[in-house]
């Protein structure tokens, strides 16, 4: 049976209490996984797991105070389409974002994984990197990374305190205060300048043209696959969405385009022509030559801008991750001038070591065995379809139970429909976010997709995990059943803590 923490009927703050009761790991499995991580990290920049709360009570208190102050600002779902406030902040900070070259990444799905791969490649070539990604899985400090590891809590607090007077100065002069995301973007750019980094790898928050990150002029602009998401803000077709995302393409830059819907590709190519940018397209100038499923991941042959790279091991599952790898490789080649200033490819051994070091928490991440529990942060139909395909390919589950907690502003029906073919049963739940869809509302949609007999409702996430594990164990210890937790980055982060990975 499961060893999840028992429910405390007297708990007052659900998630804080859950965190306090997080479970331990199987000691043998922990030793094996620790050894695997040690071997992987020899190949590239230092990799760190998702950070936990600081052990020092004073540091933890200071971090909570910063988090509380940030929480008073506009959240990431409330936007005023303008870069005027972040531009004003950069101005009073002395334009820190212009003190290093950058690779800017937009798209609908795959941005964070691609950013992590780019970071690993750059680090393997001995460049000091800064990476800015969102949202975070468990800790806000994950969003800002230096040399492949999340910024220390102490440094996060120091960075905030250093720029706080300038934030308040801009707040006083603007119609609206800087938002949560704008402040974090300012912190990231300041931290990178202070480090200093050799190159910044920056993921947009939403869109491109008016995203807070777009005060940089990326030497390389990366566009991962575009699909329908945030349609109320970005547009109702891939082409319209591409018009917003294409805003990161700057004059003289190199544009790395993943495979795109035709209308999106047309818009992006037109933008590149308008600003005299050079374009490399997946499937033409670069791409995936072949891929084979391997233990713990896949073995790839990639065609880059400078030639073929064979026997590249990637410890991530799914065809979409192979395509992310091709995009990341082309982006780093473009950054180094491969295909333009220099004809020869990147050193193959360094490339292999870098990709072998890549991790992507919350992306088809196995966190427990007996039964196998997998976490994946798919939160829109396109991401769910890619995840469903990858699960079918990489795992030989005889029966798969889904645990789904989604945000109310997403296409939840489309997400559930993508998972319906692979889930024997689904347990619907909700995470602690104010954006979470009510479990009963989610259940009503799930019943329409799966049928009433395949849907179970457990509003509390720990109860949902317990129920899913019980359903998986009905087949017996060695029958090959599994559990997939998905629907939201927040759901995955909270499940990760509950399952002992935090």
Residue pairs with C-beta under 8 A, 6 or more apart in sequence:
1 469
1 470
1 473
2 465
2 466
2 469
2 470
2 473
3 23
4 23
4 462
4 465
4 466
4 469
4 498
4 499
5 18
5 21
5 22
5 23
5 462
5 498
7 460
7 462
7 463
8 17
8 21
11 17
11 18
14 432
14 460
15 432
15 494
18 461
18 462
18 494
18 497
18 498
19 497
19 502
22 497
22 498
22 499
22 500
22 502
23 498
23 499
23 500
24 500
25 368
25 500
26 368
26 369
26 370
29 368
29 369
36 296
37 47
37 49
37 359
40 47
40 315
40 356
40 357
40 359
41 47
41 357
42 353
42 357
43 124
43 352
43 353
43 354
43 355
43 356
43 357
44 120
44 121
44 123
44 124
44 148
44 353
44 354
44 356
44 357
44 358
45 119
45 120
45 122
45 123
45 124
45 129
45 147
45 148
45 149
45 357
46 147
46 148
46 149
47 120
47 148
47 149
47 357
47 358
47 359
48 148
48 149
48 150
49 359
49 361
49 501
50 137
50 138
50 139
50 142
50 150
50 361
50 493
50 496
50 501
50 502
51 138
51 139
51 141
51 142
51 150
51 153
52 138
52 139
52 502
53 60
53 63
53 139
54 60
54 63
54 153
54 154
59 153
59 154
59 157
60 153
62 153
62 154
62 157
63 140
63 141
63 153
63 156
63 157
66 156
66 157
66 160
67 140
69 160
70 140
70 180
70 183
70 184
71 180
73 177
73 178
73 179
73 180
73 183
74 176
74 177
74 179
74 180
75 179
75 180
76 134
76 135
76 179
76 180
76 181
76 205
76 206
77 409
77 435
78 179
79 179
79 206
79 210
79 233
80 176
80 179
81 209
81 210
81 233
82 210
83 210
83 211
83 212
83 214
83 215
84 174
85 170
85 174
85 176
85 178
85 179
85 182
86 178
86 182
86 185
86 186
86 212
86 215
87 215
88 170
88 173
88 174
89 163
89 166
89 167
89 170
89 178
89 182
89 186
90 96
90 97
90 186
90 189
90 215
92 166
92 169
92 170
93 163
93 166
93 186
93 189
93 190
96 189
96 190
96 192
96 193
96 194
97 189
97 192
97 193
97 200
97 215
97 216
98 216
98 217
99 192
99 193
99 196
100 130
100 192
100 193
100 196
100 197
100 198
100 199
100 200
101 198
101 199
101 200
101 219
101 335
102 199
102 200
102 201
102 202
102 216
102 217
102 218
102 219
102 220
103 118
103 199
103 200
103 201
103 202
103 218
103 219
103 220
103 221
103 222
103 331
103 332
103 335
104 202
104 204
104 213
104 214
104 216
104 218
104 220
104 221
104 222
104 248
105 111
105 114
105 115
105 118
105 201
105 202
105 203
105 204
105 221
105 222
105 223
105 224
106 203
106 204
106 207
106 208
106 211
106 221
106 222
106 223
106 224
106 245
106 248
107 114
107 222
107 223
107 224
107 225
107 226
107 245
107 258
108 224
108 225
108 226
108 227
108 228
108 229
108 241
108 380
108 382
109 224
109 225
109 227
109 229
109 320
109 380
109 382
109 383
109 386
110 224
110 225
110 258
110 320
110 323
110 324
110 327
111 133
111 203
111 204
111 224
112 133
112 203
112 360
112 363
113 316
113 321
113 324
113 360
113 363
114 222
114 224
114 324
114 327
114 328
114 331
115 131
115 133
115 201
115 202
115 203
116 131
116 133
116 358
116 359
116 360
117 324
117 325
117 328
117 329
117 354
117 355
117 358
118 201
118 222
118 328
118 331
118 332
119 129
119 131
119 145
119 148
119 201
120 148
120 354
120 355
120 357
120 358
121 328
121 329
121 332
121 346
121 351
121 354
121 355
122 129
122 198
122 199
122 201
122 332
122 335
123 129
123 147
123 148
123 354
124 350
124 351
124 353
124 354
124 357
125 332
125 336
125 346
125 347
125 350
125 354
127 198
127 199
128 146
128 147
128 195
128 196
128 197
128 198
128 199
129 145
129 146
129 147
129 148
129 197
129 198
129 199
129 200
129 201
130 144
130 145
130 146
130 188
130 191
130 192
130 195
130 197
130 199
130 200
130 201
131 144
131 145
131 148
131 200
131 201
131 202
132 143
132 144
132 145
132 185
132 188
132 189
132 192
132 200
132 201
132 202
132 203
132 213
133 142
133 143
133 145
133 203
134 143
134 181
134 184
134 203
134 205
135 143
135 489
135 490
136 142
136 143
136 489
136 493
137 361
137 362
137 377
137 489
137 492
137 493
137 496
138 493
138 496
138 497
138 502
139 150
140 156
140 184
141 150
141 151
141 152
141 153
141 156
142 150
143 150
143 184
143 188
144 150
144 151
144 156
144 159
144 184
144 187
144 188
144 191
145 151
146 191
146 192
146 195
146 197
151 159
151 191
155 191
156 187
159 187
159 190
159 191
159 194
160 183
160 187
162 190
163 186
163 187
163 190
167 178
167 183
167 186
170 178
171 177
171 178
178 186
179 212
181 205
181 212
182 212
185 205
185 212
185 213
188 200
188 202
189 200
189 215
189 216
192 200
199 335
200 216
202 213
202 216
202 218
203 213
204 211
204 213
204 214
204 245
204 248
205 211
205 212
205 213
206 230
206 233
206 234
207 230
207 233
207 234
207 241
207 244
207 245
207 247
208 214
208 244
208 245
208 246
208 247
208 248
209 244
209 245
209 246
209 247
209 248
210 244
210 247
211 247
211 248
213 248
214 247
214 248
217 250
217 251
217 253
218 248
218 250
218 253
219 253
219 254
219 335
220 253
220 254
220 255
220 256
220 331
220 334
220 335
221 248
221 249
221 250
221 253
221 254
221 255
221 256
221 277
222 255
222 256
222 258
222 327
222 331
223 242
223 245
223 246
223 248
223 255
223 256
223 257
223 258
223 260
223 268
224 258
224 324
224 327
225 258
225 259
225 260
225 323
225 382
226 238
226 241
226 242
226 245
226 260
226 261
226 264
227 238
227 261
227 380
227 381
227 382
228 236
228 237
228 238
228 241
228 380
228 381
228 382
228 411
229 241
229 380
229 382
229 410
229 411
230 241
231 241
232 409
234 240
234 241
234 244
234 245
235 241
235 243
235 244
237 263
238 260
238 261
238 263
238 264
239 261
239 263
239 264
239 266
239 267
241 264
242 260
242 263
242 264
242 265
242 267
242 268
243 267
243 271
245 268
246 267
246 268
246 271
249 255
249 268
249 271
249 272
249 275
249 277
250 275
250 277
251 275
251 276
251 277
252 275
252 276
252 277
253 275
253 277
253 278
254 277
254 278
254 279
254 280
254 334
254 335
254 340
255 268
255 272
255 277
255 278
255 279
255 280
256 280
256 282
256 286
256 327
256 330
256 331
256 334
257 265
257 268
257 269
257 279
257 280
257 281
257 282
258 282
258 323
258 324
258 327
259 282
259 283
259 323
260 268
265 281
269 279
271 277
272 278
272 279
278 334
278 340
280 286
280 305
280 330
280 334
280 339
282 323
282 326
282 327
282 330
285 305
285 330
285 339
286 302
286 303
286 304
286 305
286 326
286 327
286 329
286 330
286 333
287 302
287 303
287 323
287 326
288 300
288 301
288 302
288 303
288 319
288 322
288 323
288 325
288 326
289 300
289 301
289 302
289 303
289 308
289 310
290 300
290 301
291 298
291 299
291 300
291 301
291 319
291 322
292 298
292 299
293 393
293 394
294 313
296 315
297 313
297 314
297 315
297 316
297 317
298 313
298 314
298 316
298 317
298 321
298 322
299 311
299 312
299 313
299 314
300 312
300 313
300 314
300 322
300 325
300 355
301 308
301 309
301 310
301 311
301 312
302 308
302 309
302 312
302 325
302 326
302 329
303 309
303 326
304 326
304 329
304 330
304 333
304 338
304 345
304 346
305 330
305 333
305 334
305 338
305 339
305 345
306 333
306 338
306 339
306 342
306 343
306 344
306 345
306 346
307 345
308 345
309 329
309 345
309 346
309 348
309 351
309 352
310 348
311 352
312 325
312 351
312 352
312 355
313 352
313 355
313 356
314 321
314 322
314 325
314 355
314 356
314 358
315 356
315 358
315 359
316 358
316 359
316 360
316 363
316 364
317 364
317 390
317 391
317 393
317 394
317 395
318 364
318 386
318 387
318 389
318 390
318 393
318 394
319 386
319 389
319 390
319 393
320 386
320 389
320 390
321 360
321 363
321 364
321 390
325 355
329 346
329 351
332 346
333 339
333 345
333 346
334 340
336 342
336 346
338 344
338 345
338 346
361 496
361 501
362 375
362 376
362 377
362 489
362 492
362 493
362 496
363 376
363 377
364 374
364 375
364 376
364 387
364 390
364 391
364 394
365 374
365 375
365 376
365 496
366 372
366 373
366 374
367 373
367 374
367 375
367 495
367 496
367 499
367 500
367 501
368 499
368 500
370 477
371 469
371 472
371 473
371 481
371 482
371 483
372 395
372 397
372 482
372 483
373 465
373 469
373 482
373 483
373 484
373 485
373 499
374 391
374 395
374 482
374 483
374 484
374 485
375 484
375 485
375 486
375 492
375 495
375 496
376 387
376 391
376 484
376 485
376 486
376 492
377 383
377 486
377 488
377 489
377 492
378 384
378 386
378 387
378 415
378 418
378 486
378 487
379 406
379 407
379 410
379 415
379 487
379 488
379 489
380 410
380 411
380 414
380 415
381 411
381 414
381 415
381 417
381 418
384 414
384 415
384 418
384 419
384 486
385 418
387 418
387 419
387 484
387 486
388 418
388 419
388 421
388 422
391 397
391 400
391 422
391 484
392 422
395 482
396 480
397 480
397 481
397 482
398 475
398 479
398 480
398 481
399 424
399 472
399 475
399 479
399 480
399 481
399 482
400 422
400 423
400 424
400 481
400 482
400 483
400 484
401 423
401 424
401 425
401 426
401 427
401 468
401 471
401 472
401 481
401 482
401 483
401 484
402 419
402 423
402 425
402 426
402 427
402 468
402 483
402 484
402 485
402 486
403 426
403 427
403 429
403 461
403 464
403 465
403 468
403 483
403 484
403 485
403 486
403 491
403 495
404 415
404 416
404 419
404 426
404 427
404 428
404 429
404 442
404 446
404 486
404 487
404 491
405 428
405 429
405 430
405 431
405 436
405 437
405 439
405 442
405 461
405 464
405 487
405 488
405 490
405 491
406 412
406 415
406 436
406 437
406 442
406 487
406 488
406 491
407 433
407 435
407 436
407 437
407 487
407 488
407 490
408 435
408 436
408 437
408 438
408 441
409 435
410 437
410 488
412 437
412 442
412 445
412 487
413 445
413 448
413 449
415 487
416 426
416 445
416 446
416 449
416 450
417 449
419 426
419 484
419 486
420 449
420 450
422 484
423 450
423 454
423 484
424 454
425 450
425 454
425 455
425 456
425 471
426 446
426 450
426 454
426 455
426 456
427 456
427 457
427 458
427 464
427 467
427 468
427 471
428 439
428 442
428 443
428 446
428 455
428 456
428 457
428 458
428 464
429 439
429 442
429 457
429 458
429 459
429 460
429 461
429 463
429 464
429 491
430 436
430 437
430 438
430 439
430 442
430 459
430 461
431 461
431 488
431 490
431 491
431 494
432 461
432 490
432 494
433 488
433 490
435 490
436 488
436 490
436 491
439 457
439 458
439 459
440 457
440 459
443 455
443 457
446 455
447 455
456 467
456 471
458 464
458 466
458 467
461 491
461 494
461 495
461 498
462 498
465 483
465 485
465 495
465 498
465 499
468 483
468 485
469 483
471 481
472 481
472 482
472 483
473 481
474 481
475 481
485 491
485 492
485 495
486 492
496 502
